[in-house]
């Protein structure tokens, strides 16, 4: 027998929602995430029109994905930092310092002090290991000051911004160190730093299969614990849209060809006859993009499926209650900054490999982009709320603005003004959104 006291309000509420409201309710889509995706599409279309069709080309979109990788990787860690009501202003300087150490390790320390020959297969492995170890050390040091000595994160990381930037200059007295190991350079992208068209399609299909399996598993878990489920049509719609987006992105990456000179050299080395219309070899997905995606998947798992992730959001929601509940808040906060150091080290490796040099300019003002990406992606400065996926989309949005302004020939000072303005607007919108909850 149907309870009329509950059925009538449900029908009234459904009628009040309207078609769009019922659609959002059935699909359980995050309206903030939809808004950010919509804003990203509007920015892309606007920049494409303003640039005369240059923005939405495979070449620019491929470069945009590579440029966004390092910022996206660090933004996933910044989510944890901001969720706990802290901040890290030093990530750009840490990135630059570690990048310089990585360059010196490859060019000077290993060949000159330990006799490693150029091209030795262990050079890049040791360099990456040194970067990760240094990232852990820097993150642990700053995290200890914040968590155990109770020095505000703003002060510690502001000092770190100055200290690590100065240390990067001190390592080589401001000199650029180059070139990097050939294998290490693959982490930076380029024709050789991509997996090619065939493997890109394999990755895309695998991602779609994994997505469908994840959705089916989530549906089974909801059914097991008697939670409300989305309608089958809503699940199907979301799966088709997500898989279409994945395969569409792969198609765009595969549509960007190698430069003619590199193609001719490759054909000559491999005895390939170049046809009359030219030989087309697509880049495929760049290695740094795969690194960013893998980082996003791992960080999403950590935040949603581990005790550490639950502790992070508990601390951000109410630090005093988390402490009374028995959570070791100080150790958790220290671990957050260790994770942030590791991610800054990965970003340093990508940036150094991409430039094929360790420069003092690496990471300059990246802290602004990383914080902006996290905030635009829905991470609340009040703590307790944020998503890794949102931060990565925020990184793509911020890099899209920069890339578009470069295409339009806008001066660097005006670019900084736009980025700063976008950050302020994002915080303002977040404040309005929180008041309406």
C-alpha positions in Angstrom: 0.0 0.0 0.0 1.4 3.4 -1.0 1.9 6.0 1.7 0.0 9.0 0.4 1.6 11.4 2.9 5.0 10.8 1.3 3.9 10.2 -2.3 2.2 13.5 -2.7 5.2 15.7 -1.6 7.5 13.6 -3.9 5.2 14.2 -6.9 5.0 17.9 -6.0 8.7 18.2 -5.7 9.2 16.4 -9.0 6.8 18.8 -10.7 8.6 21.8 -9.2 12.0 20.6 -10.4 11.1 20.6 -14.1 12.7 18.6 -16.9 16.2 19.8 -16.2 15.9 19.3 -12.5 14.6 15.8 -12.9 17.4 15.0 -15.3 20.0 16.2 -12.8 18.3 14.4 -10.0 18.3 11.1 -12.0 21.9 11.3 -13.2 23.2 12.8 -9.8 25.5 15.1 -11.7 27.3 17.7 -9.7 26.0 21.1 -10.8 29.3 22.8 -9.9 31.2 20.4 -12.0 28.8 20.9 -14.9 29.2 24.6 -14.5 33.0 24.3 -14.7 32.8 22.1 -17.8 30.4 24.6 -19.4 32.7 27.5 -18.5 35.6 25.5 -20.1 33.7 24.9 -23.3 32.7 28.6 -23.5 36.3 29.7 -23.0 37.5 27.2 -25.7 34.9 28.4 -28.2 35.6 32.1 -27.5 39.3 31.7 -27.8 38.9 29.7 -31.0 36.8 32.5 -32.5 39.2 35.2 -31.3 42.3 33.3 -32.6 40.8 32.6 -36.0 40.3 28.9 -35.5 43.8 28.3 -34.1 42.9 27.2 -30.6 40.7 24.2 -31.3 43.3 22.4 -33.5 44.9 19.0 -32.7 48.3 20.7 -32.4 47.2 23.3 -29.8 45.0 20.9 -27.9 47.9 18.4 -27.7 50.3 21.0 -26.5 47.7 22.2 -24.0 47.4 18.8 -22.5 51.1 18.5 -22.1 51.3 22.1 -20.6 48.5 21.3 -18.1 50.1 18.1 -16.9 52.5 19.4 -14.2 50.0 21.9 -12.8 47.3 19.2 -12.7 49.6 16.8 -10.9 50.4 19.4 -8.2 46.7 20.5 -8.0 45.7 17.0 -6.9 47.9 17.5 -3.8 46.8 21.1 -3.2 43.3 19.8 -2.8 44.3 17.9 0.3 46.3 20.9 1.6 43.4 23.3 1.2 40.8 20.8 2.5 42.6 20.8 5.8 42.4 24.6 5.9 46.1 25.0 5.1 47.9 26.5 2.0 51.2 25.8 0.2 52.7 28.8 -1.4 56.1 27.1 -2.1 55.1 24.4 -4.7 56.5 26.4 -7.6 59.8 27.1 -5.8 60.1 23.5 -4.7 59.5 22.4 -8.3 62.2 24.7 -9.5 64.7 23.6 -6.8 64.1 19.9 -7.4 64.3 20.4 -11.2 67.7 22.1 -10.8 69.0 19.2 -8.6 67.7 16.7 -11.1 69.6 18.5 -13.9 72.8 18.7 -11.9 72.5 15.0 -11.0 72.3 14.0 -14.7 74.8 16.4 -16.2 77.4 16.8 -13.5 77.2 14.5 -10.5 76.6 11.1 -12.2 78.9 11.5 -15.2 81.7 13.5 -13.6 81.8 12.2 -10.0 80.7 8.6 -10.5 81.8 8.0 -14.1 78.3 7.1 -15.6 78.6 7.3 -19.4 76.2 9.4 -21.4 73.1 7.3 -22.2 73.5 5.0 -19.3 70.1 3.4 -18.6 70.4 4.0 -14.9 70.9 7.8 -15.1 67.2 8.7 -15.5 66.2 6.2 -12.8 68.6 7.6 -10.3 67.6 11.2 -11.3 63.9 10.5 -10.7 64.7 8.6 -7.4 66.7 11.7 -6.2 63.8 14.0 -7.1 61.3 11.9 -5.2 63.5 11.5 -2.2 64.1 15.3 -2.2 60.4 15.9 -2.5 59.7 13.7 0.5 62.4 15.5 2.5 61.2 19.0 1.7 57.5 18.1 2.3 58.3 16.3 5.6 60.4 19.3 6.7 57.7 21.9 6.0 55.0 19.5 7.3 56.8 19.1 10.6 57.1 22.8 11.1 53.4 23.2 10.4 52.0 20.2 12.2 54.3 19.8 15.2 55.7 23.3 15.8 52.3 24.9 15.1 53.8 27.5 12.7 51.0 28.7 10.3 51.2 27.0 6.9 51.0 30.5 5.2 54.2 31.6 7.0 56.1 28.3 6.5 55.3 28.0 2.8 55.8 31.7 2.2 59.3 31.3 3.6 59.7 28.2 1.5 58.8 30.1 -1.6 61.8 32.4 -1.0 64.2 29.8 0.4 63.7 27.1 -2.3 63.8 29.7 -5.1 67.1 31.0 -3.7 68.4 27.5 -3.3 67.7 26.7 -6.9 69.8 29.7 -8.0 72.5 28.9 -5.4 73.0 25.3 -6.8 74.4 26.5 -10.1 74.9 30.3 -9.4 72.0 30.9 -11.8 73.4 28.9 -14.8 71.2 26.7 -16.9 72.1 23.0 -16.9 71.6 21.0 -20.1 71.1 18.7 -21.9 69.1 16.0 -20.1 69.3 12.2 -20.5 67.5 11.0 -23.7 65.3 8.5 -21.8 64.5 11.1 -19.1 63.4 13.5 -21.9 60.5 11.2 -22.8 58.7 12.4 -19.6 58.4 15.8 -21.2 56.4 14.8 -24.3 57.4 15.5 -27.9 57.2 13.1 -30.8 59.3 10.5 -28.9 57.6 11.2 -25.6 54.2 10.0 -26.8 52.8 6.4 -27.1 51.7 6.6 -30.7 48.3 6.1 -32.3 47.9 2.4 -31.8 48.7 2.3 -28.1 46.6 5.4 -27.6 43.5 3.6 -28.9 44.4 0.7 -26.7 44.6 3.0 -23.7 41.3 4.7 -24.6 39.4 1.4 -25.0 40.9 0.1 -21.7 39.7 3.3 -20.0 36.2 2.9 -21.3 36.1 -0.8 -20.2 37.4 0.2 -16.8 34.8 3.0 -16.5 31.9 0.7 -17.4 33.1 -1.9 -14.9 33.4 0.7 -12.2 29.9 1.9 -12.9 28.5 -1.6 -12.8 30.4 -2.4 -9.6 29.1 0.8 -8.0 25.5 -0.2 -9.0 26.0 -3.6 -7.4 27.3 -2.1 -4.2 24.3 0.3 -4.0 22.0 -2.7 -4.5 23.8 -4.7 -1.9 23.4 -2.0 0.8 19.9 -1.0 -0.4 20.9 2.5 -1.4 18.8 4.3 -4.0 20.0 3.7 -7.6 20.1 5.8 -10.7 17.7 4.7 -13.5 19.2 2.5 -16.1 18.8 5.1 -18.8 20.8 7.6 -16.6 23.6 5.1 -16.1 23.6 4.4 -19.9 23.7 8.0 -20.8 26.6 8.8 -18.4 28.6 5.8 -19.7 28.1 6.8 -23.3 29.0 10.4 -22.7 32.1 9.5 -20.7 33.3 6.9 -23.2 32.6 9.4 -26.1 34.7 12.0 -24.3 37.6 9.6 -23.8 37.6 8.3 -27.3 37.2 11.8 -28.7 40.2 13.0 -26.7 42.2 10.0 -28.1 41.1 10.9 -31.7 42.3 14.5 -31.2 45.7 13.4 -29.8 46.1 11.0 -32.7 45.3 13.7 -35.2 48.4 15.8 -34.4 51.1 14.6 -36.8 54.8 14.5 -36.3 56.8 17.4 -37.9 57.8 16.7 -41.5 61.5 16.7 -40.8 61.2 14.1 -38.0 58.9 11.9 -40.2 61.4 12.0 -43.1 64.3 11.1 -40.7 62.3 8.3 -39.2 61.3 6.9 -42.6 65.0 7.0 -43.7 66.2 5.2 -40.6 63.5 2.5 -40.9 63.6 2.1 -44.7 60.0 3.3 -45.2 59.0 4.7 -48.6 57.3 8.1 -48.2 54.1 8.2 -50.4 53.5 11.2 -52.7 51.1 12.9 -50.3 53.5 12.5 -47.4 53.7 10.1 -44.5 51.3 10.7 -41.6 52.5 9.6 -38.1 50.3 10.7 -35.2 51.7 11.6 -31.8 49.1 9.9 -29.7 48.8 10.5 -26.0 51.9 12.2 -24.4 53.6 10.4 -21.6 53.3 13.4 -19.2 49.5 13.3 -19.8 49.4 9.7 -18.9 51.4 10.5 -15.7 48.9 13.2 -14.8 45.9 10.8 -15.4 47.6 8.1 -13.4 48.2 10.6 -10.6 44.6 11.7 -10.7 43.3 8.1 -10.4 45.6 7.3 -7.5 44.8 10.5 -5.7 41.1 9.9 -6.2 41.4 6.4 -4.8 43.4 7.8 -1.8 40.8 10.5 -1.0 37.7 8.3 -1.4 38.8 4.8 -0.5 41.4 5.0 2.2 41.4 5.9 5.9 43.9 8.6 5.3 41.6 10.3 2.8 38.7 10.1 5.3 40.9 11.6 8.0 41.9 14.5 5.7 38.2 15.5 5.1 37.4 15.0 8.8 40.1 17.4 9.8 39.0 19.9 7.3 35.4 19.7 8.4 36.1 20.1 12.1 39.7 19.9 13.4 38.7 19.8 17.0 36.2 17.0 16.6 38.7 15.0 14.5 41.3 15.4 17.3 38.8 14.3 19.9 37.8 11.3 17.8 41.3 10.0 18.1 42.7 11.0 14.7 46.4 11.9 14.8 45.8 15.2 13.1 49.4 16.3 13.3 50.8 13.2 11.6 48.0 13.4 9.0 48.9 17.0 8.1 52.6 16.1 7.9 51.7 13.3 5.5 49.7 15.7 3.4 52.7 17.9 2.9 54.9 14.9 2.1 52.5 13.9 -0.6 52.6 17.5 -1.9 56.4 17.3 -2.0 56.3 14.1 -4.0 53.9 15.6 -6.5 56.1 18.7 -6.8 59.0 16.4 -7.6 57.0 14.7 -10.4 56.1 18.0 -11.8 59.8 19.1 -11.7 60.8 16.0 -13.6 58.1 16.7 -16.3 59.1 20.4 -16.6 62.8 19.7 -16.8 62.4 16.9 -19.3 60.1 19.1 -21.5 62.6 22.0 -21.5 65.5 19.6 -21.9 67.3 21.8 -19.4 67.2 22.8 -15.7 66.5 26.5 -15.5 65.9 28.9 -12.6 62.6 30.0 -14.2 61.1 26.5 -13.8 58.0 26.7 -11.6 57.9 30.5 -11.4 54.3 31.5 -10.3 53.1 27.9 -10.7 51.9 28.2 -7.1 49.3 30.7 -8.3 48.1 28.4 -11.1 48.0 25.3 -8.7 46.0 27.1 -6.0 43.7 28.7 -8.6 43.1 25.3 -10.2 42.2 23.7 -6.9 39.8 26.5 -5.9 38.2 26.8 -9.3 37.8 23.0 -9.2 35.5 23.3 -6.2 38.0 23.1 -3.2 36.7 25.3 -0.5 39.2 27.6 1.3 37.0 27.1 4.4 38.1 23.4 4.3 36.3 20.1 4.3 35.3 20.1 0.6 37.1 19.4 -2.7 37.6 16.9 -5.5 40.7 15.7 -7.4 38.8 15.6 -10.7 37.6 19.2 -10.2 41.2 20.4 -9.5 42.4 18.7 -12.7 39.7 20.4 -14.7 40.6 23.6 -13.0 44.2 23.1 -14.1 43.0 22.6 -17.7 40.9 25.7 -17.5 43.7 27.9 -16.2 46.2 26.6 -18.7 43.6 27.1 -21.5 43.4 30.8 -20.5 47.2 31.1 -20.6 47.5 29.3 -23.9 44.7 31.3 -25.5 46.2 34.6 -24.4 49.6 33.6 -25.8 47.9 32.8 -29.2 46.2 36.2 -29.1 49.5 37.9 -28.4 48.5 39.3 -25.0 51.4 40.7 -22.9 52.6 38.7 -19.9 51.5 41.3 -17.3 48.0 41.3 -18.6 48.0 37.5 -18.5 48.8 37.7 -14.8 46.0 40.2 -14.3 43.5 37.8 -15.9 44.7 34.8 -13.9 44.5 36.8 -10.7 41.0 38.1 -11.5 39.8 34.6 -12.3 41.0 33.3 -8.9 39.2 36.1 -7.1 36.0 35.5 -9.0 36.3 31.7 -8.3 36.6 32.4 -4.5 33.6 34.8 -4.7 31.5 32.2 -6.4 32.5 29.6 -3.9 31.4 31.9 -1.1 28.0 32.4 -2.7 27.6 28.7 -3.3 28.4 27.9 0.4 25.9 30.4 1.6 23.1 28.8 -0.4 23.8 25.3 1.0 
